[in-house]
């Protein structure tokens, strides 16, 4: 059986797969075309179009990340090949840390202290108790549900939102359009963990941003397409003048790397990180890849991506 591997940290991955899946021949983009063409399985993260175009006979694709948007939007994606994606695989814990950091940044006034530091101003603000800092999590998939649970365990009242109804212990779950409006009205920090699909594109548009309470903050370790960037800049206000939103911590952008010309880079109330919130940890991810390939080979039932839903 031949497995085509494509991901940044390729040497570490190749070694792990050689050890864990000895029955497979692991090939990569560096192998000669005749060797890597028509692999049985593709274990890939954001593969180039030309590499996918060679793989007409794949029996299964394993997306080496949680979001399948880049793969589904790849024009060379072979048709009707089942896709499996990584589910959590250790990413949720890393993303929960990112969300925690973002929430605490505003709840404990680090943004204000940074501005005060520039003025050498020594002035402590009263701490708003965590229990009075409701947090929203949009997206309650494998990662969102776990992040919501971790934030609730930290002591924040957590509201979660999904397209269809869900029930999660300790989380106030909302769904659909009315549920979204109800959630937005109540939260002081909002964490975006939805997949990038046609129906989530610009879910945070001018109307949604205006529904947040004044002084709310936005944390996006999810996808850039979720936010209407012009509306965000508008909601943040110009220069030093604070708008409706207090600040935004952004890890994902419609175009990555974020172009040097983007006004987001220099905005005083935006913090930018380079899509680092939830790197795929090797251990559990390799376990999931091996399990998926063995399940495909054995003809076992396996949870696959719904390309129409986009996740
Ligand atoms: C992912 C990501 O989807 O890292 O896994 O963005």
Boltz pocket constraint, residues with backbone or C-beta under 6 A from the ligand:
constraints:
  - pocket:
      binder: B
      contacts: [[A, 64], [A, 65], [A, 66], [A, 67], [A, 68], [A, 221], [A, 222], [A, 275], [A, 278], [A, 279], [A, 280]]
      max_distance: 6.0
